[in-house]
Amino acid sequence: MLDFLRRLLSPTTPRLTREQTREAQALFVELINIGRKEDYLAETPGGAFTGQCHHRRAREIGARLNQIGGTDLMWQTYEKVRRSLGKQLCDHLEYAWTGIGTWLA
């Protein structure tokens, strides 16, 4: 029953060209590397982190995902990150993406 509800409420898979699919996959891999090495949030701003302590490149990636596939592609990528890195880092990513397109944390 839970799987049925999850599928029902999950975002639709955006229609992407082959090139966009490859780009989205490369962006996902980059997000995983950022999460493992640096995190998506920091306690203090500076360097790779904005004044709001959000990872700059992670935000750029979120904006690009939004451009090519909208919020649905962002959610799809977010779920893949959650499965790969776990809930805590994914919560950080969710917050770091606040304000990109219609993304809400």
Contacts in CASP RR format, 6 or more apart in sequence:
PFRMAT RR
TARGET T0000
AUTHOR 0000-0000-0000
METHOD contacts of the structure
MODEL  1
MLDFLRRLLSPTTPRLTREQTREAQALFVELINIGRKEDYLAETPGGAFT
GQCHHRRAREIGARLNQIGGTDLMWQTYEKVRRSLGKQLCDHLEYAWTGI
GTWLA
10 75 0 8 1.000
10 79 0 8 1.000
11 71 0 8 1.000
11 72 0 8 1.000
11 75 0 8 1.000
11 76 0 8 1.000
12 72 0 8 1.000
13 72 0 8 1.000
13 76 0 8 1.000
14 68 0 8 1.000
14 69 0 8 1.000
14 70 0 8 1.000
14 72 0 8 1.000
14 73 0 8 1.000
14 76 0 8 1.000
16 24 0 8 1.000
16 68 0 8 1.000
16 69 0 8 1.000
16 73 0 8 1.000
20 68 0 8 1.000
20 69 0 8 1.000
23 64 0 8 1.000
23 68 0 8 1.000
24 65 0 8 1.000
24 68 0 8 1.000
24 69 0 8 1.000
24 73 0 8 1.000
24 77 0 8 1.000
27 61 0 8 1.000
27 62 0 8 1.000
27 64 0 8 1.000
27 65 0 8 1.000
27 77 0 8 1.000
28 77 0 8 1.000
28 80 0 8 1.000
28 81 0 8 1.000
30 57 0 8 1.000
30 61 0 8 1.000
31 58 0 8 1.000
31 61 0 8 1.000
31 77 0 8 1.000
31 81 0 8 1.000
31 93 0 8 1.000
32 81 0 8 1.000
32 84 0 8 1.000
32 85 0 8 1.000
34 40 0 8 1.000
34 55 0 8 1.000
34 57 0 8 1.000
34 58 0 8 1.000
34 61 0 8 1.000
35 58 0 8 1.000
35 85 0 8 1.000
35 89 0 8 1.000
35 92 0 8 1.000
35 93 0 8 1.000
36 85 0 8 1.000
38 48 0 8 1.000
38 55 0 8 1.000
39 55 0 8 1.000
39 89 0 8 1.000
39 92 0 8 1.000
40 54 0 8 1.000
40 55 0 8 1.000
40 58 0 8 1.000
40 89 0 8 1.000
40 92 0 8 1.000
40 93 0 8 1.000
40 95 0 8 1.000
40 96 0 8 1.000
41 49 0 8 1.000
41 53 0 8 1.000
41 54 0 8 1.000
41 55 0 8 1.000
41 92 0 8 1.000
41 95 0 8 1.000
41 96 0 8 1.000
42 48 0 8 1.000
42 49 0 8 1.000
42 53 0 8 1.000
42 55 0 8 1.000
43 53 0 8 1.000
44 53 0 8 1.000
45 51 0 8 1.000
45 52 0 8 1.000
45 53 0 8 1.000
47 56 0 8 1.000
48 55 0 8 1.000
48 56 0 8 1.000
48 57 0 8 1.000
49 55 0 8 1.000
49 56 0 8 1.000
50 56 0 8 1.000
50 59 0 8 1.000
54 95 0 8 1.000
54 96 0 8 1.000
54 98 0 8 1.000
55 96 0 8 1.000
58 93 0 8 1.000
58 96 0 8 1.000
58 97 0 8 1.000
59 96 0 8 1.000
59 97 0 8 1.000
59 100 0 8 1.000
62 74 0 8 1.000
62 77 0 8 1.000
62 97 0 8 1.000
62 100 0 8 1.000
62 103 0 8 1.000
63 100 0 8 1.000
63 101 0 8 1.000
65 73 0 8 1.000
65 74 0 8 1.000
65 77 0 8 1.000
66 73 0 8 1.000
66 74 0 8 1.000
66 100 0 8 1.000
66 101 0 8 1.000
66 103 0 8 1.000
70 101 0 8 1.000
71 101 0 8 1.000
71 102 0 8 1.000
71 103 0 8 1.000
74 97 0 8 1.000
74 100 0 8 1.000
74 103 0 8 1.000
78 90 0 8 1.000
78 93 0 8 1.000
78 94 0 8 1.000
78 97 0 8 1.000
81 89 0 8 1.000
81 90 0 8 1.000
81 93 0 8 1.000
82 90 0 8 1.000
94 105 0 8 1.000
95 105 0 8 1.000
97 103 0 8 1.000
97 105 0 8 1.000
98 104 0 8 1.000
98 105 0 8 1.000
END
